[in-house]
Amino acid sequence: MSRVAALSGAGGLGLLCGSVAVAITIGPADISVADVWSVVLAHLGPGDTAVLSPIRDGIVWNLRLPRTLLAAVCGAGLAVCGAVMQSLLRNPLADPFVLGVSSGASTGAVAVVVLGVGGGAVSVTGGAFVGAVCSFALVLFLSHVLGGSTDRVVLAGVAAMQLFSALTSFVVMTAADAETTRGVLFWLLGSLAGAGWTDVAVCGAVLAAALLICGGYARTLDAFAFGEDAAASLGVSVARTRVVLLCVTALLTAALVASAGAIGFVGLVLPHAVRMLAGPGHTRLLPLTALAGAVFLVWADTLARTVLDPQEVPVGVVTSLVGVPAFVLVLYRARGTAR
């Protein structure tokens, strides 16, 4: 089985690299896959910097490549967060936003854009990250006050989500003009349009750290499938594991949402789809889910920026339109196992 998992991982990594290379070529500029690799090699060292014109080089290196890589990082991170939370909370409907992190990030971003919080010293990304952390801190506080059980964590997340969503709506309705409202709405629906290398580096580093930590807890997450009492009887520190993994997934989600906005359904649908193919073991599930999420969001973002060219569709709209029927299909195929 380990050989099959290794082959699946290698195939998924190859598919991801191919998807990134092909996705970059899609658009109004006439760029081939060979051109993409030439630009990458030129900027990384051994290639010829005069292969393409400066304009095409800029399109690949400064616009499409960081955007596509950020899409892959966000897709991988959101999918892994969904897989961890569904197992940790034993809730098939859990996703990265169940802790209210997305709503808190939205409030932070709106506070910067509409109210001018920070006086220009704080960017939208910084405001969104601070809002996300504040929301998660509120969830931890409420869940502790309410008893700290799994159900209480979910309920605290729902309460925080509703609170920060209401604050966001109130600020937009009372203080924003039509132009600002349109820009805020576009960000709230998820957008990778402003992706840069800094976003890729920060989100990539956070994702790598989160994958290492979650991977170390893979067998512990397997024990959670039998319930908290069973996990405790196997020697698992339930409370400590829950706090560590909730903090890791919340901080990863906060970093991703701060850079790309709220991109829904990736963390909800992809773990279920991969679990049906790879099984419930988290040693295989987590890396394969990361690869599946990365490939999915790369193509979802490609569709978002090209389907109505030159107008762009928020990538969160595309993931929802694709995710809803996909989720219904997953539920339909799993109906027999639920009986």
C-alpha positions as CSV (number, residue, x, y, z in Angstrom):
1,M,0.0,0.0,0.0
2,S,2.9,2.4,0.7
3,R,4.2,1.8,-2.8
4,V,0.7,2.7,-4.2
5,A,0.6,5.8,-2.1
6,A,4.1,6.8,-3.3
7,L,3.1,6.3,-6.9
8,S,-0.1,8.3,-6.3
9,G,1.8,11.1,-4.7
10,A,4.4,11.2,-7.5
11,G,1.5,11.2,-10.1
12,G,-0.2,14.0,-8.2
13,L,2.9,16.1,-8.0
14,G,3.5,15.6,-11.7
15,L,-0.1,16.6,-12.5
16,L,0.3,19.7,-10.3
17,C,3.5,20.8,-12.1
18,G,1.9,20.2,-15.5
19,S,-1.2,22.1,-14.4
20,V,0.8,25.1,-13.3
21,A,2.8,25.2,-16.5
22,V,-0.2,24.8,-18.8
23,A,-2.4,27.2,-16.8
24,I,0.2,30.0,-17.2
25,T,0.0,29.7,-20.9
26,I,-3.8,30.3,-21.0
27,G,-4.7,33.9,-21.7
28,P,-4.5,36.6,-24.3
29,A,-0.7,36.5,-24.6
30,D,0.7,33.9,-27.0
31,I,2.9,31.9,-24.5
32,S,3.8,28.2,-24.7
33,V,4.8,25.8,-22.0
34,A,8.4,25.9,-23.3
35,D,8.4,29.6,-22.9
36,V,7.2,29.2,-19.3
37,W,10.0,26.9,-18.4
38,S,12.5,29.1,-20.2
39,V,11.5,32.1,-18.1
40,V,11.6,30.1,-14.9
41,L,15.1,28.8,-15.7
42,A,16.3,32.3,-16.8
43,H,15.2,33.8,-13.4
44,L,16.5,30.9,-11.4
45,G,20.0,31.0,-13.0
46,P,21.0,28.7,-15.9
47,G,18.6,29.9,-18.6
48,D,18.9,32.6,-21.2
49,T,17.2,35.9,-20.1
50,A,16.7,37.0,-23.7
51,V,14.3,34.1,-24.7
52,L,11.2,36.2,-24.6
53,S,10.5,39.9,-24.9
54,P,10.4,41.9,-21.6
55,I,6.6,42.2,-21.8
56,R,6.1,38.5,-22.1
57,D,8.7,37.8,-19.5
58,G,6.9,40.1,-17.1
59,I,3.6,38.4,-17.9
60,V,4.9,35.1,-16.9
61,W,7.2,36.0,-14.0
62,N,5.4,38.9,-12.4
63,L,1.8,38.2,-13.2
64,R,0.8,34.6,-14.0
65,L,3.4,32.6,-12.2
66,P,3.0,34.1,-8.7
67,R,-0.8,34.0,-9.1
68,T,-0.9,30.4,-10.2
69,L,1.5,29.3,-7.4
70,L,-0.6,31.2,-4.9
71,A,-3.6,29.4,-6.2
72,A,-1.8,26.0,-5.7
73,V,-0.7,27.0,-2.2
74,C,-4.2,28.2,-1.2
75,G,-5.9,25.1,-2.6
76,A,-3.5,22.8,-0.8
77,G,-3.8,24.6,2.5
78,L,-7.6,24.9,2.5
79,A,-8.0,21.3,1.5
80,V,-5.6,20.1,4.3
81,C,-7.4,22.3,6.8
82,G,-10.7,20.7,5.8
83,A,-9.4,17.2,6.1
84,V,-7.9,17.9,9.6
85,M,-11.0,19.6,10.9
86,Q,-13.4,17.0,9.6
87,S,-11.5,14.3,11.5
88,L,-10.7,16.4,14.6
89,L,-14.3,17.6,15.0
90,R,-15.8,14.4,13.7
91,N,-18.1,16.5,11.5
92,P,-18.3,15.8,7.8
93,L,-19.5,19.4,7.2
94,A,-16.5,21.0,8.9
95,D,-14.3,23.2,6.7
96,P,-11.6,25.8,7.3
97,F,-14.1,28.5,7.8
98,V,-16.1,26.8,10.6
99,L,-14.1,28.6,13.2
100,G,-15.2,32.0,12.0
101,V,-11.7,32.8,10.7
102,S,-13.0,33.9,7.3
103,S,-15.6,36.2,8.8
104,G,-13.0,37.8,11.1
105,A,-10.6,38.3,8.1
106,S,-13.4,40.0,6.2
107,T,-14.1,42.4,9.0
108,G,-10.4,43.2,9.4
109,A,-10.1,43.9,5.6
110,V,-13.2,46.0,5.5
111,A,-12.0,48.0,8.5
112,V,-8.8,48.9,6.7
113,V,-10.4,49.6,3.3
114,V,-13.6,51.4,4.4
115,L,-12.8,52.9,7.8
116,G,-9.1,53.5,7.2
117,V,-8.0,51.7,10.3
118,G,-4.2,51.9,10.6
119,G,-3.9,55.2,8.8
120,G,-2.4,53.6,5.7
121,A,0.3,51.8,7.7
122,V,-1.8,48.6,7.7
123,S,-2.5,46.8,4.4
124,V,-5.6,44.9,3.5
125,T,-3.7,41.6,4.0
126,G,-2.5,42.8,7.5
127,G,-5.9,43.9,8.5
128,A,-7.5,40.6,7.3
129,F,-4.9,38.6,9.3
130,V,-5.5,40.5,12.5
131,G,-9.2,40.1,12.1
132,A,-8.9,36.4,11.5
133,V,-6.7,36.0,14.6
134,C,-9.2,38.0,16.7
135,S,-12.0,35.8,15.5
136,F,-10.2,32.6,16.4
137,A,-9.3,34.0,19.8
138,L,-12.9,34.7,20.4
139,V,-13.8,31.1,19.4
140,L,-11.2,29.7,21.8
141,F,-12.5,31.8,24.6
142,L,-16.2,30.9,24.0
143,S,-15.4,27.2,23.6
144,H,-13.5,27.2,26.9
145,V,-16.3,29.0,28.7
146,L,-18.9,26.7,27.2
147,G,-17.0,23.5,28.2
148,G,-14.4,22.9,25.5
149,S,-16.1,19.9,23.8
150,T,-16.0,19.3,20.1
151,D,-19.7,20.4,19.7
152,R,-19.0,23.6,21.7
153,V,-16.1,24.5,19.5
154,V,-18.3,24.2,16.4
155,L,-21.1,26.3,18.1
156,A,-18.6,28.9,19.2
157,G,-17.3,29.1,15.6
158,V,-20.8,29.6,14.3
159,A,-21.4,32.4,16.8
160,A,-18.1,34.1,15.9
161,M,-18.9,33.8,12.2
162,Q,-22.3,35.4,12.6
163,L,-20.9,38.2,14.7
164,F,-18.1,39.2,12.4
165,S,-20.4,38.8,9.3
166,A,-22.8,41.2,10.9
167,L,-20.0,43.7,11.7
168,T,-18.7,43.5,8.1
169,S,-22.2,44.1,6.6
170,F,-22.8,47.0,9.0
171,V,-19.5,48.7,8.1
172,V,-20.1,48.3,4.4
173,M,-23.7,49.5,4.5
174,T,-23.0,52.6,6.6
175,A,-19.6,53.8,5.6
176,A,-18.7,52.6,2.1
177,D,-19.5,54.2,-1.3
178,A,-20.5,52.2,-4.4
179,E,-17.0,51.9,-5.8
180,T,-15.5,50.7,-2.4
181,T,-18.4,48.3,-1.9
182,R,-17.8,46.7,-5.3
183,G,-14.1,46.3,-4.5
184,V,-14.8,44.9,-1.0
185,L,-17.4,42.4,-2.4
186,F,-14.9,41.2,-5.0
187,W,-12.3,40.5,-2.3
188,L,-14.9,38.9,0.0
189,L,-15.7,36.4,-2.8
190,G,-12.1,35.4,-3.2
191,S,-9.6,36.8,-5.6
192,L,-6.0,36.0,-6.6
193,A,-5.7,39.0,-8.9
194,G,-3.2,40.9,-6.7
195,A,-1.0,37.9,-6.0
196,G,2.7,38.7,-5.7
197,W,5.9,36.8,-4.8
198,T,5.6,38.0,-1.2
199,D,2.2,36.4,-0.8
200,V,3.6,33.2,-2.3
201,A,6.6,33.1,0.0
202,V,4.6,33.9,3.2
203,C,1.7,31.5,2.5
204,G,4.1,28.8,1.2
205,A,6.1,29.0,4.4
206,V,3.0,28.8,6.6
207,L,1.7,25.9,4.5
208,A,5.0,24.0,4.8
209,A,5.0,24.4,8.6
210,A,1.4,23.4,8.9
211,L,1.9,20.3,6.7
212,L,4.8,19.2,8.9
213,I,2.8,19.6,12.1
214,C,-0.4,18.0,10.8
215,G,1.7,15.2,9.3
216,G,3.2,14.5,12.7
217,Y,-0.3,14.1,14.1
218,A,-1.6,11.8,11.3
219,R,-1.9,8.7,13.4
220,T,-3.4,10.7,16.2
221,L,-6.1,11.9,13.8
222,D,-6.7,8.3,12.8
223,A,-7.5,7.6,16.5
224,F,-10.0,10.5,16.6
225,A,-12.1,8.6,14.0
226,F,-13.2,6.3,16.8
227,G,-14.2,9.2,19.1
228,E,-12.5,11.2,21.8
229,D,-12.9,8.6,24.5
230,A,-11.4,5.9,22.3
231,A,-8.5,8.2,21.4
232,A,-7.9,9.0,25.1
233,S,-7.8,5.2,25.9
234,L,-5.1,4.8,23.2
235,G,-2.9,7.4,25.1
236,V,-3.8,10.5,23.0
237,S,-3.9,13.8,24.9
238,V,-7.3,14.9,23.4
239,A,-7.4,18.4,24.8
240,R,-3.8,19.2,23.8
241,T,-4.1,17.7,20.3
242,R,-7.3,19.6,19.7
243,V,-5.8,23.0,20.7
244,V,-2.6,22.4,18.7
245,L,-4.4,21.4,15.5
246,L,-7.1,24.0,15.8
247,C,-4.5,26.7,16.2
248,V,-2.4,25.4,13.2
249,T,-5.5,25.2,10.9
250,A,-6.8,28.6,12.1
251,L,-3.4,30.3,11.5
252,L,-3.0,28.7,8.1
253,T,-6.5,29.6,7.1
254,A,-5.9,33.2,8.3
255,A,-2.8,33.5,6.2
256,L,-4.5,32.2,3.1
257,V,-7.7,34.2,3.5
258,A,-5.6,37.4,4.2
259,S,-3.9,36.9,0.8
260,A,-6.7,35.5,-1.4
261,G,-10.0,36.3,0.3
262,A,-12.7,33.7,1.3
263,I,-12.5,30.8,-1.2
264,G,-15.2,28.4,-0.3
265,F,-15.9,24.7,-0.9
266,V,-12.2,23.7,-1.4
267,G,-11.8,22.5,2.2
268,L,-15.3,21.0,2.3
269,V,-15.4,18.9,-0.9
270,L,-11.8,17.8,-1.7
271,P,-11.2,15.9,1.6
272,H,-14.3,13.8,1.0
273,A,-13.4,13.1,-2.6
274,V,-9.8,12.1,-1.8
275,R,-11.0,10.0,1.2
276,M,-13.2,8.0,-1.1
277,L,-10.2,7.2,-3.3
278,A,-7.3,6.9,-0.9
279,G,-9.1,5.7,2.3
280,P,-9.3,7.3,5.7
281,G,-5.7,6.9,6.8
282,H,-4.2,10.4,7.3
283,T,-0.7,9.4,6.4
284,R,-1.9,9.1,2.8
285,L,-4.9,11.4,3.0
286,L,-3.2,14.6,4.0
287,P,-0.5,14.8,1.2
288,L,-3.0,13.6,-1.5
289,T,-5.6,16.0,-0.3
290,A,-3.0,18.8,-0.5
291,L,-2.1,17.9,-4.1
292,A,-5.8,17.6,-5.1
293,G,-6.7,21.0,-3.6
294,A,-3.7,22.6,-5.3
295,V,-4.6,21.2,-8.8
296,F,-8.3,22.0,-8.3
297,L,-7.7,25.7,-7.4
298,V,-5.1,26.2,-10.1
299,W,-7.7,25.3,-12.7
300,A,-10.6,27.1,-10.9
301,D,-8.5,30.3,-10.9
302,T,-7.6,29.8,-14.6
303,L,-11.3,29.5,-15.4
304,A,-12.1,32.6,-13.2
305,R,-9.7,34.9,-15.1
306,T,-10.5,33.7,-18.6
307,V,-14.1,32.6,-18.8
308,L,-15.4,36.2,-19.2
309,D,-12.2,37.8,-20.4
310,P,-11.4,40.7,-20.1
311,Q,-13.7,40.8,-17.1
312,E,-12.6,38.6,-14.2
313,V,-14.9,36.4,-12.0
314,P,-14.0,36.0,-8.3
315,V,-12.5,32.6,-7.9
316,G,-14.7,31.9,-4.9
317,V,-17.7,32.0,-7.2
318,V,-16.1,29.4,-9.5
319,T,-15.3,27.1,-6.6
320,S,-18.8,27.3,-5.3
321,L,-20.4,26.6,-8.7
322,V,-18.2,23.6,-9.2
323,G,-18.1,22.6,-5.6
324,V,-21.9,22.3,-5.0
325,P,-22.6,19.7,-7.7
326,A,-19.4,17.9,-6.8
327,F,-20.4,17.8,-3.1
328,V,-23.8,16.5,-4.0
329,L,-22.2,13.8,-6.1
330,V,-19.9,12.8,-3.2
331,L,-22.9,12.6,-0.9
332,Y,-24.8,10.5,-3.4
333,R,-22.0,8.0,-3.9
334,A,-21.5,7.7,-0.1
335,R,-25.1,7.2,0.7
336,G,-24.7,3.4,0.9
337,T,-22.0,3.6,3.5
338,A,-24.1,5.9,5.7
339,R,-26.8,3.3,6.1
